[in-house]
């Protein structure tokens, strides 16, 4: 089955996952690999990747998802705050709400991703204003943990999700 990989990535995290899709699925069947602002040809499967912007996907990805009709879709994304499947699930539910009902969401994956250094500087400035703010210190600590993500563990987990999807697709064709 041919497929398209459409993604939005600011820091390179989501692009890293997009490249993993192409590696696992192979380039032969890939009809499109790129950002969500372009014309995407028809494909049997759409891999839609996003970065998390205020608990949702970015505006360009929202527009792309809202324009899909009759597609099989696998969502993947990255979020600067991570570690909680519950948090990732809430983000995925918001993103899924942009997809018209006539599409079929056949899977999803999310992991933590690094954030731009400007975010840490903003947190540090806020902590300077209120040095006792434990919440802000926690946000700085999370920023530092996120610097290594997506890491090898994240990519292996994503590979397992992609392989499970490939197996399910093969079995449904038999």
MDTraj code that builds the backbone (N, CA, C; nanometers):
import mdtraj as md
import numpy as np

residues = "UNK UNK UNK UNK UNK UNK UNK UNK UNK UNK UNK UNK UNK UNK UNK UNK UNK UNK UNK UNK UNK UNK UNK UNK UNK UNK UNK UNK UNK UNK UNK UNK UNK UNK UNK UNK UNK UNK UNK UNK UNK UNK UNK UNK UNK UNK UNK UNK UNK UNK UNK UNK UNK UNK UNK UNK UNK UNK UNK UNK UNK UNK UNK UNK UNK UNK UNK UNK UNK UNK UNK UNK UNK UNK UNK UNK UNK UNK UNK UNK UNK UNK UNK UNK UNK UNK UNK UNK UNK UNK UNK UNK UNK UNK UNK UNK UNK UNK UNK UNK UNK UNK UNK UNK UNK UNK UNK UNK UNK UNK UNK UNK UNK UNK UNK UNK UNK UNK UNK UNK UNK UNK UNK UNK UNK UNK UNK UNK UNK UNK UNK UNK UNK UNK UNK UNK UNK UNK UNK UNK UNK UNK UNK UNK UNK UNK UNK UNK UNK UNK UNK UNK UNK UNK UNK UNK UNK UNK UNK UNK UNK UNK UNK UNK UNK UNK UNK UNK UNK UNK UNK UNK UNK UNK".split()
xyz = np.array([
    [0.0848, -0.1176, 0.0000],
    [0.0000, 0.0000, 0.0000],
    [0.0893, 0.1237, 0.0000],
    [0.0535, 0.2209, -0.0844],
    [0.1320, 0.3432, -0.0828],
    [0.0918, 0.4303, 0.0359],
    [0.1802, 0.5206, 0.0723],
    [0.1568, 0.6034, 0.1899],
    [0.2199, 0.7408, 0.1710],
    [0.1718, 0.8343, 0.2522],
    [0.2273, 0.9692, 0.2563],
    [0.2632, 1.0009, 0.4007],
    [0.3735, 1.0712, 0.4176],
    [0.4152, 1.1176, 0.5491],
    [0.4080, 1.2702, 0.5457],
    [0.3145, 1.3237, 0.6229],
    [0.2923, 1.4674, 0.6279],
    [0.3163, 1.5106, 0.7715],
    [0.4021, 1.6077, 0.7909],
    [0.4372, 1.6447, 0.9275],
    [0.4614, 1.7948, 0.9405],
    [0.4520, 1.8406, 1.0638],
    [0.4909, 1.9765, 1.1017],
    [0.5934, 1.9606, 1.2131],
    [0.7084, 2.0278, 1.1982],
    [0.8156, 2.0137, 1.2957],
    [0.8898, 2.1459, 1.3080],
    [0.9039, 2.1944, 1.4303],
    [0.9759, 2.3190, 1.4533],
    [1.1186, 2.2911, 1.4987],
    [1.1359, 2.1968, 1.5889],
    [1.2679, 2.1704, 1.6466],
    [1.3360, 2.0470, 1.5870],
    [1.2675, 1.9759, 1.4987],
    [1.3243, 1.8563, 1.4380],
    [1.2781, 1.7273, 1.5015],
    [1.2088, 1.7341, 1.6141],
    [1.1624, 1.6137, 1.6829],
    [1.0651, 1.5333, 1.5969],
    [0.9629, 1.5998, 1.5460],
    [0.8611, 1.5305, 1.4684],
    [0.9181, 1.4853, 1.3340],
    [1.0078, 1.5639, 1.2777],
    [1.0736, 1.5216, 1.1539],
    [1.1519, 1.3917, 1.1778],
    [1.2148, 1.3793, 1.2950],
    [1.2876, 1.2570, 1.3267],
    [1.1935, 1.1367, 1.3242],
    [1.0742, 1.1527, 1.3792],
    [0.9765, 1.0437, 1.3761],
    [0.9290, 1.0187, 1.2333],
    [0.9096, 1.1254, 1.1566],
    [0.8669, 1.1104, 1.0164],
    [0.9702, 1.0299, 0.9384],
    [1.0964, 1.0592, 0.9605],
    [1.2024, 0.9840, 0.8926],
    [1.2031, 0.8371, 0.9355],
    [1.1643, 0.8129, 1.0598],
    [1.1551, 0.6747, 1.1080],
    [1.0439, 0.5995, 1.0346],
    [0.9323, 0.6676, 1.0068],
    [0.8240, 0.6048, 0.9292],
    [0.8786, 0.5611, 0.7936],
    [0.9470, 0.6517, 0.7267],
    [0.9993, 0.6203, 0.5932],
    [1.1028, 0.5076, 0.6002],
    [1.1830, 0.5049, 0.7059],
    [1.2821, 0.3983, 0.7210],
    [1.2134, 0.2636, 0.7394],
    [1.1135, 0.2584, 0.8280],
    [1.0449, 0.1322, 0.8579],
    [0.9606, 0.0858, 0.7385],
    [0.8890, 0.1784, 0.6760],
    [0.8001, 0.1418, 0.5661],
    [0.8704, 0.1344, 0.4308],
    [0.9886, 0.1889, 0.4213],
    [1.0622, 0.1885, 0.2946],
    [1.0179, 0.3028, 0.2055],
    [1.1073, 0.3455, 0.1201],
    [1.0804, 0.4602, 0.0346],
    [1.0034, 0.4299, -0.0921],
    [0.9968, 0.3028, -0.1312],
    [0.9360, 0.2672, -0.2591],
    [0.7881, 0.3052, -0.2676],
    [0.7163, 0.2855, -0.1613],
    [0.5721, 0.3109, -0.1607],
    [0.5363, 0.4518, -0.1124],
    [0.6349, 0.5321, -0.0790],
    [0.6106, 0.6667, -0.0260],
    [0.5800, 0.7623, -0.1415],
    [0.4576, 0.8140, -0.1455],
    [0.4179, 0.9065, -0.2522],
    [0.4391, 1.0523, -0.2130],
    [0.4601, 1.0764, -0.0829],
    [0.4854, 1.2132, -0.0377],
    [0.5546, 1.2074, 0.0977],
    [0.6548, 1.2939, 0.1136],
    [0.7233, 1.3097, 0.2414],
    [0.7524, 1.4578, 0.2553],
    [0.6819, 1.5236, 0.3486],
    [0.7058, 1.6665, 0.3648],
    [0.6073, 1.7319, 0.4587],
    [0.6084, 1.8633, 0.4536],
    [0.5287, 1.9424, 0.5471],
    [0.3823, 1.9484, 0.5051],
    [0.3022, 1.9938, 0.5986],
    [0.1572, 1.9923, 0.5807],
    [0.1042, 2.1056, 0.4950],
    [0.1880, 2.1977, 0.4516],
    [0.1389, 2.3094, 0.3729],
    [0.1305, 2.2829, 0.2234],
    [0.1749, 2.1679, 0.1787],
    [0.1810, 2.1388, 0.0349],
    [0.0648, 2.0502, -0.0096],
    [0.0516, 2.0377, -0.1421],
    [-0.0466, 1.9453, -0.1984],
    [0.0030, 1.8027, -0.1802],
    [-0.0748, 1.7227, -0.1139],
    [-0.0365, 1.5847, -0.0864],
    [-0.1151, 1.4948, -0.1808],
    [-0.0454, 1.4097, -0.2586],
    [-0.1167, 1.3193, -0.3496],
    [-0.1979, 1.2144, -0.2736],
    [-0.2918, 1.1541, -0.3435],
    [-0.3711, 1.0458, -0.2850],
    [-0.2794, 0.9342, -0.2369],
    [-0.3130, 0.8779, -0.1216],
    [-0.2340, 0.7681, -0.0656],
    [-0.3276, 0.6744, 0.0086],
    [-0.2893, 0.5479, 0.0155],
    [-0.3683, 0.4499, 0.0882],
    [-0.3627, 0.4710, 0.2388],
    [-0.2559, 0.5354, 0.2845],
    [-0.2363, 0.5577, 0.4270],
    [-0.1638, 0.6909, 0.4463],
    [-0.2154, 0.7697, 0.5375],
    [-0.1537, 0.8987, 0.5710],
    [-0.0933, 0.8883, 0.7102],
    [0.0363, 0.9134, 0.7205],
    [0.1031, 0.9299, 0.8490],
    [0.1093, 1.0798, 0.8733],
    [0.0388, 1.1264, 0.9755],
    [0.0316, 1.2702, 1.0037],
    [0.1036, 1.2999, 1.1347],
    [0.2121, 1.3761, 1.1251],
    [0.2942, 1.4059, 1.2418],
    [0.2848, 1.5511, 1.2829],
    [0.2839, 1.5743, 1.4120],
    [0.2659, 1.7101, 1.4627],
    [0.3511, 1.7350, 1.5865],
    [0.3802, 1.8608, 1.6094],
    [0.4396, 1.9049, 1.7350],
    [0.3261, 1.9642, 1.8171],
    [0.3407, 1.9593, 1.9465],
    [0.2335, 2.0052, 2.0350],
    [0.2456, 2.1550, 2.0587],
    [0.1371, 2.2240, 2.0303],
    [0.1279, 2.3684, 2.0458],
    [0.0091, 2.3984, 2.1364],
    [0.0379, 2.4332, 2.2602],
    [-0.0665, 2.4636, 2.3590],
    [-0.1661, 2.3477, 2.3737],
    [-0.1135, 2.2255, 2.3788],
    [-0.1971, 2.1087, 2.4020],
    [-0.2679, 2.0544, 2.2802],
    [-0.2327, 2.1022, 2.1611],
    [-0.2969, 2.0602, 2.0371],
    [-0.1907, 2.0602, 1.9273],
    [-0.2291, 2.0274, 1.8057],
    [-0.1349, 2.0383, 1.6944],
    [-0.1338, 2.1826, 1.6441],
    [-0.0359, 2.2149, 1.5634],
    [-0.0227, 2.3508, 1.5107],
    [-0.1342, 2.3806, 1.4102],
    [-0.1498, 2.5081, 1.3791],
    [-0.2555, 2.5520, 1.2874],
    [-0.2484, 2.4895, 1.1499],
    [-0.1272, 2.4795, 1.0919],
    [-0.1147, 2.4198, 0.9578],
    [-0.1551, 2.2734, 0.9588],
    [-0.1176, 2.2015, 1.0646],
    [-0.1563, 2.0609, 1.0719],
    [-0.3069, 2.0498, 1.0936],
    [-0.3648, 2.1394, 1.1722],
    [-0.5103, 2.1404, 1.1909],
    [-0.5803, 2.1530, 1.0562],
    [-0.5359, 2.2492, 0.9750],
    [-0.5957, 2.2697, 0.8423],
    [-0.5821, 2.1442, 0.7563],
    [-0.4648, 2.0829, 0.7582],
    [-0.4435, 1.9619, 0.6796],
    [-0.5387, 1.8509, 0.7240],
    [-0.5449, 1.8260, 0.8548],
    [-0.6291, 1.7182, 0.9065],
    [-0.7763, 1.7435, 0.8759],
    [-0.8204, 1.8668, 0.8894],
    [-0.9609, 1.8999, 0.8630],
    [-0.9976, 1.8804, 0.7166],
    [-0.8983, 1.8822, 0.6277],
    [-0.9236, 1.8656, 0.4849],
    [-0.9181, 1.7222, 0.4360],
    [-0.8911, 1.6261, 0.5246],
    [-0.8838, 1.4857, 0.4830],
    [-1.0224, 1.4237, 0.4722],
    [-1.0386, 1.3398, 0.3705],
    [-1.1675, 1.2727, 0.3492],
    [-1.1432, 1.1293, 0.3041],
    [-1.2063, 1.0352, 0.3754],
    [-1.1997, 0.8948, 0.3379],
    [-1.0612, 0.8339, 0.3455],
    [-0.9807, 0.8769, 0.4394],
    [-0.8420, 0.8308, 0.4509],
    [-0.8219, 0.7420, 0.5727],
    [-0.7226, 0.6544, 0.5627],
    [-0.6712, 0.5847, 0.6800],
    [-0.5572, 0.6715, 0.7315],
    [-0.5590, 0.6985, 0.8633],
    [-0.4629, 0.7926, 0.9210],
    [-0.3964, 0.7323, 1.0438],
    [-0.2658, 0.7484, 1.0482],
    [-0.1879, 0.7161, 1.1682],
    [-0.1293, 0.8471, 1.2164],
    [-0.1632, 0.8858, 1.3394],
    [-0.1140, 1.0104, 1.3984],
    [0.0125, 0.9845, 1.4789],
    [0.1075, 1.0751, 1.4700],
    [0.2240, 1.0690, 1.5582],
    [0.2642, 1.2109, 1.5958],
    [0.3135, 1.2244, 1.7182],
    [0.3477, 1.3584, 1.7624],
    [0.4506, 1.3606, 1.8723],
    [0.4987, 1.4806, 1.8975],
    [0.5939, 1.5041, 2.0050],
    [0.5426, 1.6187, 2.0913],
    [0.5787, 1.6138, 2.2178],
    [0.5386, 1.7184, 2.3132],
    [0.6559, 1.7460, 2.4055],
    [0.6806, 1.8727, 2.4318],
    [0.7903, 1.9108, 2.5204],
    [0.7734, 1.8589, 2.6617],
    [0.6501, 1.8541, 2.7061],
    [0.6244, 1.7968, 2.8379],
    [0.5892, 1.6518, 2.8158],
    [0.6480, 1.5650, 2.8920],
    [0.6250, 1.4246, 2.8635],
    [0.6284, 1.3382, 2.9864],
    [0.6319, 1.2108, 2.9598],
    [0.6399, 1.1142, 3.0670],
    [0.5063, 1.0592, 3.1098],
    [0.3985, 1.1229, 3.0696],
    [0.2670, 1.0792, 3.1137],
    [0.1825, 1.0373, 2.9942],
    [0.1433, 0.9121, 2.9919],
    [0.0552, 0.8636, 2.8856],
    [-0.0798, 0.9356, 2.8901],
    [-0.1232, 0.9705, 3.0108],
    [-0.2492, 1.0440, 3.0247],
    [-0.2411, 1.1789, 2.9523],
    [-0.1309, 1.2502, 2.9696],
    [-0.1103, 1.3785, 2.9029],
    [-0.1084, 1.3596, 2.7514],
    [-0.0337, 1.2598, 2.7046],
    [-0.0280, 1.2333, 2.5615],
    [-0.1666, 1.1971, 2.5067],
    [-0.2425, 1.1211, 2.5815],
    [-0.3780, 1.0825, 2.5380],
    [-0.4681, 1.2043, 2.5228],
    [-0.4583, 1.2980, 2.6157],
    [-0.5396, 1.4210, 2.6056],
    [-0.5029, 1.4989, 2.4794],
    [-0.3745, 1.5077, 2.4493],
    [-0.3324, 1.5774, 2.3279],
    [-0.3875, 1.5056, 2.2055],
    [-0.3710, 1.3737, 2.2003],
    [-0.4189, 1.2977, 2.0855],
    [-0.5697, 1.3136, 2.0662],
    [-0.6456, 1.3177, 2.1736],
    [-0.7911, 1.3370, 2.1617],
    [-0.8228, 1.4727, 2.1000],
    [-0.7493, 1.5770, 2.1386],
    [-0.7707, 1.7097, 2.0795],
    [-0.7379, 1.7075, 1.9305],
    [-0.6285, 1.6419, 1.8950],
    [-0.5881, 1.6357, 1.7550],
    [-0.6896, 1.5539, 1.6747],
    [-0.7338, 1.4428, 1.7272],
    [-0.8323, 1.3590, 1.6577],
    [-0.9616, 1.4358, 1.6296],
    [-0.9952, 1.5305, 1.7161],
    [-1.1183, 1.6083, 1.6980],
    [-1.1154, 1.6915, 1.5695],
    [-0.9995, 1.7161, 1.5120],
    [-0.9875, 1.7919, 1.3869],
    [-1.0132, 1.7061, 1.2637],
    [-1.0176, 1.5763, 1.2809],
    [-1.0285, 1.4851, 1.1673],
    [-1.1751, 1.4524, 1.1412],
    [-1.2242, 1.4815, 1.0209],
    [-1.3642, 1.4506, 0.9896],
    [-1.3943, 1.3012, 1.0088],
    [-1.5180, 1.2727, 1.0446],
    [-1.5590, 1.1368, 1.0806],
    [-1.5454, 1.0344, 0.9689],
    [-1.5469, 1.0778, 0.8425],
    [-1.5390, 0.9803, 0.7335],
    [-1.3990, 0.9217, 0.7146],
    [-1.3051, 0.9636, 0.7984],
    [-1.1706, 0.9072, 0.7982],
    [-1.1606, 0.7986, 0.9041],
    [-1.0582, 0.7154, 0.8918],
    [-1.0355, 0.6096, 0.9896],
    [-0.8982, 0.6299, 1.0533],
    [-0.8975, 0.6530, 1.1828],
    [-0.7723, 0.6658, 1.2562],
    [-0.7318, 0.5249, 1.2975],
    [-0.6197, 0.4781, 1.2416],
    [-0.5814, 0.3380, 1.2619],
    [-0.4683, 0.3210, 1.3624],
    [-0.4220, 0.4301, 1.4191],
    [-0.3183, 0.4193, 1.5205],
    [-0.2620, 0.5555, 1.5555],
    [-0.1846, 0.5563, 1.6628],
    [-0.1226, 0.6813, 1.7057],
    [-0.0023, 0.6514, 1.7948],
    [0.0847, 0.7503, 1.8032],
    [0.2032, 0.7399, 1.8881],
    [0.2471, 0.8808, 1.9263],
    [0.2872, 0.8955, 2.0519],
    [0.3426, 1.0229, 2.0986],
    [0.4603, 0.9971, 2.1898],
    [0.5545, 1.0907, 2.1880],
    [0.6661, 1.0861, 2.2816],
    [0.7104, 1.2282, 2.3132],
    [0.7975, 1.2379, 2.4098],
    [0.8513, 1.3671, 2.4481],
    [0.9516, 1.4139, 2.3440],
    [0.9650, 1.5448, 2.3302],
    [1.0629, 1.6025, 2.2398],
    [1.1278, 1.7246, 2.3024],
    [1.2482, 1.7524, 2.2571],
    [1.3190, 1.8688, 2.3107],
    [1.2490, 1.9969, 2.2679],
    [1.2718, 2.1015, 2.3463],
    [1.2130, 2.2326, 2.3198],
    [1.3245, 2.3318, 2.2860],
    [1.2904, 2.4428, 2.2221],
    [1.3916, 2.5434, 2.1918],
    [1.4492, 2.6053, 2.3200],
    [1.5739, 2.6475, 2.3143],
    [1.6411, 2.7070, 2.4297],
    [1.5681, 2.8314, 2.4797],
    [1.4967, 2.8996, 2.3907],
    [1.4220, 3.0198, 2.4304],
    [1.3173, 2.9874, 2.5373],
    [1.2657, 2.8663, 2.5356],
    [1.1674, 2.8254, 2.6365],
    [1.2336, 2.8207, 2.7737],
    [1.3530, 2.7623, 2.7798],
    [1.4240, 2.7546, 2.9084],
    [1.4562, 2.8945, 2.9604],
    [1.4982, 2.9825, 2.8718],
    [1.5290, 3.1201, 2.9127],
    [1.4051, 3.1887, 2.9708],
    [1.2901, 3.1635, 2.9100],
    [1.1650, 3.2211, 2.9617],
    [1.1350, 3.1653, 3.1008],
    [1.1520, 3.0346, 3.1186],
    [1.1293, 2.9738, 3.2498],
    [1.2263, 3.0302, 3.3537],
    [1.3529, 3.0445, 3.3153],
    [1.4526, 3.0987, 3.4089],
    [1.4160, 3.2399, 3.4516],
    [1.3703, 3.3200, 3.3576],
    [1.3291, 3.4574, 3.3878],
    [1.2123, 3.4581, 3.4860],
    [1.1183, 3.3682, 3.4644],
    [1.0030, 3.3604, 3.5547],
    [1.0463, 3.3136, 3.6933],
    [1.1430, 3.2215, 3.6989],
    [1.1924, 3.1730, 3.8278],
    [1.2705, 3.2831, 3.9007],
    [1.3423, 3.3656, 3.8269],
    [1.4132, 3.4781, 3.8888],
    [1.3159, 3.5730, 3.9568],
    [1.2003, 3.5921, 3.8964],
    [1.0984, 3.6799, 3.9533],
    [1.0359, 3.6204, 4.0789],
    [1.0334, 3.4881, 4.0859],
    [0.9734, 3.4207, 4.2002],
    [1.0557, 3.2959, 4.2316],
    [1.1696, 3.3111, 4.2999],
    [1.2626, 3.2001, 4.3233],
    [1.2040, 3.0817, 4.4011],
    [1.0948, 3.1008, 4.4694],
    [1.0335, 2.9921, 4.5467],
    [0.9312, 2.9110, 4.4666],
    [0.9136, 2.9461, 4.3412],
    [0.8116, 2.8816, 4.2573],
    [0.8566, 2.7404, 4.2192],
    [0.8087, 2.6414, 4.2927],
    [0.8461, 2.5017, 4.2678],
    [0.7918, 2.4508, 4.1341],
    [0.6776, 2.5022, 4.0947],
    [0.6197, 2.4617, 3.9664],
    [0.7132, 2.5034, 3.8522],
    [0.7640, 2.6255, 3.8594],
    [0.8544, 2.6735, 3.7548],
    [0.9858, 2.5953, 3.7564],
    [1.0348, 2.5613, 3.8744],
    [1.1552, 2.4801, 3.8829],
    [1.1294, 2.3434, 3.8200],
    [1.0105, 2.2898, 3.8418],
    [0.9730, 2.1625, 3.7801],
    [0.9696, 2.1726, 3.6280],
    [0.9266, 2.2869, 3.5758],
    [0.9226, 2.3061, 3.4312],
    [1.0647, 2.3124, 3.3740],
    [1.1563, 2.3748, 3.4476],
    [1.2963, 2.3781, 3.4047],
    [1.3546, 2.2373, 3.4081],
    [1.3249, 2.1639, 3.5131],
    [1.3736, 2.0255, 3.5233],
    [1.3203, 1.9411, 3.4073],
    [1.1926, 1.9573, 3.3724],
    [1.1339, 1.8850, 3.2600],
    [1.2033, 1.9253, 3.1298],
    [1.2302, 2.0540, 3.1133],
    [1.3002, 2.1017, 2.9940],
    [1.4332, 2.0280, 2.9789],
    [1.5072, 2.0190, 3.0886],
    [1.6380, 1.9533, 3.0847],
    [1.6256, 1.8047, 3.0513],
    [1.5237, 1.7385, 3.1060],
    [1.5024, 1.5960, 3.0750],
    [1.4654, 1.5776, 2.9272],
    [1.3919, 1.6735, 2.8723],
    [1.3434, 1.6628, 2.7349],
    [1.4549, 1.6784, 2.6317],
    [1.5685, 1.7335, 2.6708],
    [1.6760, 1.7603, 2.5751],
    [1.7228, 1.6362, 2.5003],
    [1.7100, 1.5207, 2.5596],
    [1.7566, 1.3968, 2.4968],
    [1.6494, 1.3293, 2.4109],
    [1.5313, 1.3863, 2.4024],
    [1.4190, 1.3208, 2.3329],
    [1.3922, 1.3837, 2.1972],
    [1.3394, 1.3034, 2.1045],
    [1.3162, 1.1606, 2.1111],
    [1.4492, 1.0846, 2.1209],
    [1.4509, 0.9887, 2.2123],
    [1.5723, 0.9102, 2.2340],
    [1.5555, 0.7706, 2.1730],
    [1.6544, 0.6860, 2.1953],
    [1.6518, 0.5511, 2.1390],
    [1.5299, 0.4725, 2.1867],
    [1.4950, 0.4879, 2.3144],
    [1.3771, 0.4199, 2.3687],
    [1.2505, 0.4664, 2.2960],
    [1.2378, 0.5975, 2.2743],
    [1.1210, 0.6516, 2.2029],
    [1.1125, 0.5947, 2.0612],
    [1.2270, 0.5918, 1.9920],
    [1.2277, 0.5421, 1.8542],
    [1.1960, 0.3929, 1.8473],
    [1.2449, 0.3164, 1.9432],
    [1.2131, 0.1728, 1.9450],
    [1.0644, 0.1507, 1.9709],
    [1.0070, 0.2288, 2.0619],
    [0.8633, 0.2172, 2.0889],
    [0.7829, 0.2550, 1.9645],
    [0.8276, 0.3579, 1.8938],
    [0.7606, 0.3994, 1.7703],
    [0.7724, 0.2891, 1.6651],
    [0.8908, 0.2300, 1.6524],
    [0.9102, 0.1183, 1.5588],
    [0.8130, 0.0047, 1.5885],
    [0.7946, -0.0265, 1.7177],
    [0.7014, -0.1343, 1.7549],
    [0.5591, -0.0984, 1.7117],
    [0.5200, 0.0272, 1.7296],
    [0.3861, 0.0702, 1.6881],
    [0.3711, 0.0602, 1.5364],
    [0.4744, 0.0994, 1.4629],
    [0.4698, 0.0913, 1.3174],
    [0.4663, -0.0533, 1.2692],
    [0.5459, -0.1392, 1.3313],
    [0.5463, -0.2812, 1.2940],
    [0.4120, -0.3457, 1.3240],
    [0.3500, -0.3106, 1.4361],
    [0.2169, -0.3630, 1.4690],
    [0.1158, -0.3192, 1.3638],
    [0.1273, -0.1957, 1.3184],
    [0.0382, -0.1460, 1.2137],
    [0.0607, -0.2229, 1.0837],
    [0.1852, -0.2432, 1.0460],
    [0.2158, -0.3194, 0.9238],
    [0.1592, -0.4599, 0.9318],
    [0.1741, -0.5235, 1.0468],
    [0.1215, -0.6592, 1.0650],
    [-0.0306, -0.6592, 1.0525],
    [-0.0946, -0.5637, 1.1159],
    [-0.2419, -0.5546, 1.1084],
    [-0.2879, -0.5286, 0.9651],
    [-0.2170, -0.4427, 0.8923],
    [-0.2521, -0.4147, 0.7531],
    [-0.2367, -0.5401, 0.6659],
    [-0.1274, -0.6136, 0.6878],
    [-0.1055, -0.7378, 0.6114],
    [-0.2146, -0.8395, 0.6420],
    [-0.2476, -0.8546, 0.7710],
    [-0.3487, -0.9529, 0.8110],
    [-0.4867, -0.9151, 0.7614],
    [-0.5174, -0.7868, 0.7516],
    [-0.6495, -0.7458, 0.7039],
    [-0.6639, -0.7661, 0.5543],
    [-0.5505, -0.7755, 0.4834],
    [-0.5539, -0.7983, 0.3393],
    [-0.5644, -0.9444, 0.3015],
    [-0.5531, -1.0333, 0.3974],
    [-0.5566, -1.1778, 0.3683],
    [-0.6980, -1.2311, 0.3690],
])
top = md.Topology()
chain = top.add_chain()
for i, resn in enumerate(residues, 1):
    res = top.add_residue(resn, chain, resSeq=i)
    for name in ("N", "CA", "C"):
        top.add_atom(name, md.element.get_by_symbol(name[0]), res)
traj = md.Trajectory(xyz[None], top)
